[in-house]
Amino acid sequence: MPVPNLPVAIRQIELGLIGSSCDGCSHQSAFRQRCEPRTEQNLADHAAMDRFSVEEFRSFWRLFLEWCGLPRQGAVEPVCIGDVCETARFSS
């Protein structure tokens, strides 16, 4: 199964369709809480999370795959092959 694109994945998180949640917080907050200690970044708002997902997209997708529990085949690494969005291949 290919990795979903960012807008779809974020929407699924917001709807609670994927990912693990924490008591009393949204899925998006739970994902943010998972990312912050691993990246040593303050991802307190949507703009910071968006910046992280663009500037460090390989780390973002690696953490997302670990967190969300989507079924996948094969190794996580490499998370992405290529740097151009239109032609990049993501792990599955």
Residue, then its C-alpha position, 0 to 999 in steps of 0.5 A: m500500500p503506498v503512503p497517502n499524500l499529506p493532505v489526505a493523511i492529515r485529514q484522516i488523522e483529524l477524523g480519527l481514522i488512523g493513528s494512535s491517540c492520547d487520552g483527551c487529545s486529538h490524533q493530530s496532537a498525538f502525532r505532534q507529541r510523538c514527533e517533538p521529542r524525536t525531532e527536538q523541535n517545537l511543533a506546537d502549531h499547524a504552521a510549525m508542523d507544516r514546515f517540518s513536513v516540507e523541510e524534513f519530509r523524510s523524517f516526517w514520513r518515517l515518523f508518520l509510518e511508525w505512528c499511524g499503523l497503516p499496513r505496509q510491505g517491505a522496509v521503511e528505509p528508504v522512506c523516499i527516493g528522489d527529491v522532486c515531488e512529482t517523481a519521488r517514490f515513497s516506501s510501501 
